[in-house]
Amino acid sequence: MAGTFDDTRSAALFARARRVLPGGVNSPVRAMRAIGRDPLFIERGAGAEIVDVDGNRYVDYVCSWGALIAGHAHPHVLAAVSAAAQRGTSFGAPTAAEVELAEEVARRVPGAEMVRMTSSGTEAAMTAVRLARAHTGRDAVVKFAGAYHGHSDGLLAAAGSGLATQGIPASPGVPAATAAATVVVPWNDREALIAASERHALAAILAEPCPANMGVVEPAPGFLELLRERADATGALLVLDEVISGFRVGRGGAAERYGVRADLVVLGKILGGGLPAAAIAGSRELLEELAPVGEVYQAGTLSGNPLAVAAGLATLELLDEGAYEQLAASTAALADGLRAAARGHAVSVAALPGLLTVFFAERPPADLAQVARCDVAAHAAWCRELLARGVYPPPSQYEAWFVSLAHGAEHIERTVQAAAGAFAALGR
Ligand SMILES: Cc1ncc(COP(=O)(O)O)c(C=O)c1O
């Protein structure tokens, strides 16, 4: 098993890559440092599987970090993208398909009367914050520890000590003054949220409604309702970042699943069906504060790109009621199988439809501080064993596994067997 795993070609490519790409990658988590190995270079993917440059085949649970809910190279998505490409790849002028996609978002996402598209979730979250600030005339924004909203300066803020703290830069290069306008609150901490909303004049409360960037950590009962109540009581906007949960945990995302009304919703990943697209959505009143109707500036050369819009529309066409039932059932089967495979280990599984995290902790964590107490060394070793057994997990304890519609019973069975083997190898 682990002994026969050959990654010679990946290793050679990584050596070349490190000469021309910082750390050999274009996005840090891909470097696999958190699980103590070098990255694998992927050659191709089909359905639920990917194949690396050494010919190793894996059941893929990254699925482009959730963008590929239909799996790799889905024929319906490919046909739509290639038909769009035949007509031209980008115009920088309006197209009919953008209108269709916005209409489909409006049909699905509660409160989404209008949509403004961007190319990345980072831009969309940044735009939501700008719009909230312009609308309220206030600067401060609450975000939750462990949530990720892309890498714009103001949202790369980390918690200081204490319950609800003015953010400190989470990266060199982020101005202290910019991070200080972000108030960082522990997830699921009612008291800290109330304190923050009383102490600061908030433009927005920004949350992943079911956080997946510290692993999957569901909201405690009543917590999302508290976000809504605090926004209403203070005049702040409630911005739900559904870049991961949107179109995944249900047809209308987490807002629909948990029955919470957002003022602005941030969308991405599935919206672009594996090509770069993201958006903010909300009421006409708010969205028309954006240029060219209003004065809040936001723009993008490739925004609403025809290929990304075609991939997004084709993907949403696949996501009917039956698809959500299938996704919920296959995620539940995988979660149950992983729990059974983990018996005897201090491991728990947190799962939502289409998403799960295997936490190396007795119980699923409720906040970032609890995630930080997981046994990350054992998690890393287990992930390396999984790779050697043909399963490609997200290479960090702080991430979610993405299940797609292409993951069938046979993939899940294979994954559970590999997981059991990997746990057994940990004991040795
Ligand atoms: C919840 C959330 N918001 C925003 C982003 C940023 O999106 P992008 O990587 O497209 O900039 C991500 C990326 O993973 C995300 O998970």
The ligand as an SDF file (V2000), in Angstrom:
LIG
                    3D

 16 16  0  0  0  0  0  0  0  0999 V2000
  -16.6880   30.9190    2.3050 C   0  0  0  0  0  0  0  0  0  0  0  0
  -15.7000   31.4620    1.3140 C   0  0  0  0  0  0  0  0  0  0  0  0
  -15.7670   32.7480    0.9640 N   0  0  0  0  0  0  0  0  0  0  0  0
  -14.9190   33.2800    0.0600 C   0  0  0  0  0  0  0  0  0  0  0  0
  -13.9410   32.5140   -0.5300 C   0  0  0  0  0  0  0  0  0  0  0  0
  -13.0080   33.1150   -1.5330 C   0  0  0  0  0  0  0  0  0  0  0  0
  -13.3250   32.6540   -2.8080 O   0  0  0  0  0  0  0  0  0  0  0  0
  -12.2220   32.6470   -3.9700 P   0  0  0  0  0  0  0  0  0  0  0  0
  -11.2090   31.6110   -3.6090 O   0  0  0  0  0  0  0  0  0  0  0  0
  -13.0040   32.3430   -5.2020 O   0  0  0  0  0  0  0  0  0  0  0  0
  -11.6260   34.0310   -4.0040 O   0  0  0  0  0  0  0  0  0  0  0  0
  -13.8470   31.1580   -0.2060 C   0  0  0  0  0  0  0  0  0  0  0  0
  -12.8120   30.3060   -0.8200 C   0  0  0  0  0  0  0  0  0  0  0  0
  -12.6370   29.1700   -0.5160 O   0  0  0  0  0  0  0  0  0  0  0  0
  -14.7440   30.6210    0.7470 C   0  0  0  0  0  0  0  0  0  0  0  0
  -14.6830   29.3250    1.1090 O   0  0  0  0  0  0  0  0  0  0  0  0
  1  2  1  0
  2  3  1  0
  2 15  2  0
  3  4  2  0
  4  5  1  0
  5  6  1  0
  5 12  2  0
  6  7  1  0
  7  8  1  0
  8  9  2  0
  8 10  1  0
  8 11  1  0
 12 13  1  0
 12 15  1  0
 13 14  2  0
 15 16  1  0
M  END
$$$$
